[in-house]
Amino acid sequence: MTVCFQPVLKLEIWHDYWLAPPADLTTLPTPWVSPSAHLSSLPSSYNISQTLALRPTRECQAVLRQLRWFIRPQAYGAILLAQVDVEEDHRAADKAIALTPFVPIERTTRLTFWLEVRDRNFANYTDLSLLTPRDRIYYFSNRFGQPTDEQLSLTASQYVSAEDTLPRQGPSLTHTVPQVKTGRDSFVYFDPMAGRNAFALVEITLNRLLNEQGEIPPPQPKTYRIHFKNRATRWRYHCDRPHGFSNDSGPVPFVGMPPQKMSVPVNVIDRQTYATQDPIGLSYYRQPNQPFTDPKGKRLAAPSSAMIVPQTQLTDDGTQTVTAIYSDIYL
């Protein structure tokens, strides 16, 4: 037997804002379709590391040392390498064999990571509620996926949503919770010092990686995905002079330039302001220019992710709700 390190687990963070649409935009029925709809894997140029980062909790660091595992940050998230016993003939990381961990893994072992946000505009271009209560935290776990899948989701549905939140328990908790379980009494213990920059807690139950013999079966590494959807906003254009458009004959279209050949209806707000009728997905790859023109043939700029304006109203119970979100562009 030979002892070596092998990649056993990948944590991928997908975000549609940072994924470019297909080169042939005529394949999109509308300009606000998710750019990841055509992808089965991440492109080699993808890099989310300046926006989101995974950091092991203190408990996880101790577990990794005990197991002789290592975590390595990657452009897409992180990869975990385990010290394993392999046959001499399989030193070239043969994915067709099961790997035997050098340190046996107890089936109750969990790895937990803080997911930290590094971009102050993250909430602007991410399709999540702007009114998420501060007493809740996002929680992602591999218990949502199936252990036989080659690529598994860590979220309750395809994209991160409000379903992926749990109550946040502060330092007033005086006993250790051995395992977080889903259910009406579940919560995430949040140490404000250790996880002060945390957006979410990611939990990986290693039992779901093992076969009955305690080995890590092929294919390796197992790939788990956290997928964020880009926010769609109504693009609102502010002109420095009257735009000359009118709603008398209905919505004014943005006429798409080749190869898109798409039109996006807009509403006239006043003599110097108009906005798209429907939300359009924000994308890093739409800045600074978008191949849309106004009815006079002028090319229109795409909005910055920093310039979003929520429109809110009070409900009957006194709480606020967001009715529309605009991206302001000044011409």
C-alpha positions, -999 to +999 in steps of 0.1 A: +000+000+000+011+036-007-001+066+014-008+097-007-033+126-008-062+125-032-090+150-039-122+136-024-146+165-022-152+196-042-174+225-031-185+246-060-201+280-057-221+289-088-234+325-094-252+334-125-240+370-123-205+359-129-214+333-156-213+346-192-243+339-215-237+316-245-218+332-273-247+329-297-273+350-279-300+341-304-303+308-284-319+328-256-357+335-260-354+366-238-325+386-225-332+377-189-328+339-191-304+324-166-269+323-182-262+290-165-291+273-182-268+260-209-240+248-186-233+214-171-199+224-156-181+256-148-159+273-174-122+272-167-121+311-166-148+312-138-135+328-106-158+335-076-130+338-050-131+376-047-169+375-041-174+344-018-150+323+002-153+291+023-135+290+056-135+260+080-150+266+114-128+260+144-144+227+150-139+217+114-102+226+115-097+202+144-116+175+125-095+180+094-063+177+114-075+145+130-085+130+097-053+142+080-074+161+054-065+194+038-087+222+023-074+242-006-092+274-018-100+273-055-114+298-080-147+280-079-148+274-041-127+248-024-114+213-027-106+188+001-078+163-001-076+132+021-047+110+031-056+076+017-042+041+012-040+032-025-025+003-044+008+010-061-008+004-095-034+032-088-012+061-078-023+080-108-057+089-091-077+062-109-113+073-104-126+037-109-115+025-075-127+032-040-103+051-017-095+039+018-090+069+042-057+066+061-076+076+093-109+057+095-139+081+094-167+078+120-200+080+102-212+108+124-184+131+114-194+165+100-174+192+083-187+227+087-176+259+069-185+295+070-194+310+037-182+346+037-192+375+014-163+397+002-182+419-022-203+447-007-226+447-037-233+410-034-269+415-022-275+439-052-270+413-079-280+382-060-317+371-063-324+369-025-347+388-003-335+423+006-355+420+039-341+388+053-343+391+091-310+394+109-319+366+133-317+341+105-287+326+086-284+306+054-276+269+059-265+245+032-261+208+037-255+176+016-284+160+033-306+175+005-289+156-023-287+119-032-255+100-024-254+083-058-254+116-078-221+127-094-229+163-087-251+172-058-269+204-046-264+217-011-296+237-013-333+229-008-341+236-045-321+245-076-311+279-064-304+294-030-336+307-015-354+316+017-360+279+022-323+276+030-324+297+062-325+287+098-328+308+130-295+322+142-287+313+179-263+337+196-238+332+224-265+329+251-266+292+242-248+273+271-246+238+258-231+221+227-254+210+199-239+178+185-258+179+152-280+204+134-311+187+121-338+200+099-371+205+115-391+230+135-366+232+164-335+233+143-311+263+144-276+273+137-254+282+167-236+314+157-205+325+174-203+363+166-165+363+170-157+332+150-183+338+123-187+376+123-184+378+085-205+347+078-233+347+053-240+310+056-230+278+074-221+249+051-224+214+066-210+182+050-220+149+066-192+125+057-214+095+061-229+103+027-195+100+011-188+065+024-198+030+013-205+002+037-168-006+040-160+029+051-143+037+017-149+067-005-164+051-037-159+064-072-163+088-088-139+111-069-140+138-060-176+141-051-189+175-062-213+196-042-229+228-056-243+260-041-260+279-068-270+316-066-293+332-091-286+367-104-311+394-095-334+407-122-343+444-121-363+468-142-338+491-160-347+527-155-331+553-177-329+590-166-322+613-195-307+648-192-332+661-217-367+650-230-365+616-246-393+623-270-410+589-264-448+585-257-470+558-243-499+568-267-492+539-289-483+514-262-449+503-248-417+515-265-394+487-275-356+485-272-346+472-306-318+446-303-288+449-326-276+418-345-271+390-336-297+393-308-326+407-327-346+411-295-370+438-284-377+447-248-408+467-241-405+498-218-429+521-201-425+559-202-425+573-167-421+610-175-406+632-202-371+623-191-375+589-176-385+554-189-380+518-177-382+483-189-416+467-184-401+434-173-370+427-151-338+418-168-311+398-152-280+417-140-247+403-153-210+412-150-207+405-187-233+431-197-212+460-184-205+486-195-225+483-228-254+461-238-264+456-275-298+473-270-308+505-288-336+529-280-362+536-307-340+564-320-311+540-326-290+551-296-270+523-279-280+520-243-256+512-214-263+484-190-267+492-153-241+489-126-248+464-098-242+493-073-272+512-086-303+493-075-334+510-059-360+488-042-396+501-042-413+491-010-447+494+007-462+486+040-485+456+043-516+454+065-496+439+093-471+468+093-442+450+077-424+461+046-425+443+013-405+449-019-428+454-048-402+462-075-365+467-079-351+492-103-315+497-117-309+534-124-289+544-154-282+581-160-278+592-197 
